[in-house]
């Protein structure tokens, strides 16, 4: 779902909500959820398969409103420059830190291959680098 300029239908270049198919075959996938996520989802009407995740109804949340809410929440936390794609990168990094196997992570993210996941999405922290260097102690280094 995106809000895009639509010269063809609006005539004046106004924007409208566009709901289209995902951009690639790997974008259509089954993603296993944590128990916590399942509990949150169970709060929505299970008899409404067309429900949007954030509203629990067939009515979507306006993308601009969603962006405003994210900005409000991150500002309250003292964070700047956080966008929804930033959250995706953070998720990938935290998965690697937690020991999630890279092939599974790559498929969950919908990447065509693991090199995209590793080179563009996973960002190593100093703590993770230290933890990995500490593993060398096991072999006497």
N, C-alpha and C positions, 0 to 999 in steps of 0.2 A: 504494500500500500504506500502510495506516495501522493503528495500534492504537487502537481506539475502545471506549467503553463500549457494551455490548450487552445491554440489559435483556431484550430479547425472547428471546434464545437462552441466556443464562447465568442468568437469573432473579434474580441478585443485583447486577446492574450491574457485573459483572466486565468486564475488557477482553478483546478478542480481535483477531487480525489480520484485517483486511478488505482484500481485493484487489478493486478495482472498476475500471470504465472511467474514463478521464480525464474531468474535469469539463466540457470543451467540445470542440467539433469541431476547433478549432485546436490542441488538445492532442495530437491524433493527427497526427503529422507525421514526415517523414524528415529526419534531421539529419546533414549531412555531417560526417565526422570528420577530424581532422588525422592525418597519418601516424603520429605518436607514439601517438595514441589507438588507431589501427588495430592497431599492434604490440602494445599492451597487451591489446586484445580478442582478438587471435589466440592468446594464451596459454590461452584457454578452449577447451573442446571444441566445435568447429564442428558436430558432429553432434547437438548438444543445443540446439535452437532455444528451448526453454523455460527455458534457464539464466538465472539472475539475474546481472547485471553484476558485483556485488561478490563473489560466491562462485564463479561459473563452473559452478555446479551448479543442479539444480532446487530446492535448499534455499535459502531466503532467509535473510538476516541479520536478526535481531531488531532492530526499529527503535530500541528503548531502548539496545541494545548499540552500535549505530551512533552514536547521539547521545553516548554515553559516550566512544567513541573520538575523535569530533570534539572534544569538550571536553578530553580529555587532550592531544591534539595541539596544539590552539590555546593551551592553558595553557602547554605547554612552549615555545611560541613567544612567550610574553608577551602574548597576545591575550585579551581578555575580551569576552563578549557576542556571540560568533560563533555563528551558527546556520546551518543548511543554506541557508536563504533568503538569508542574507548573502552566501554564496558565489555565488548566482545574480546578485545585484546587482553584486558585484565582477566577475563574468564580463562582464556587460553593459557596465560602465564601461570595462574593459580592452579590449573589442572596439572601442568608440568611439575610445579612445586609439590603437588600432592602425590606425584608418582603415576599419574594417568599415562597409560601407554600411548605413544604418539600416533600410531595408525588409527586407533579408536578415536582419539581427539580430533584428528584430521577429518574423519568421517562425520563426527558429530557437528563439526563446524561447516561441513559441506564443501570442503576443499577437494580439488581434483587429485592432489597428491600431498604427501607429507612435507615436501620441501617448501610449499607455500606456507604451511602452518609454522614450520620452524623459522623460516627466514623473515616472514612478515608479521607474524602474530605473537610469537613467544618472545618475551623480553626477560633476560636473566637478571636477577637481583644480586646484590653483593652477598646477601645471606645464602642464597642458593649456590653461588660460586664457592663460598667458604665451606658449606656442607659437602659439596662435591670434592673439594680439595682434602677435607678431613677423611674422606674414604681412602685416601692414599696411605693413611696411617695403618690400615689393615694389612697392607703389603709391605710395611716397613719403610716407607718413604716419608 
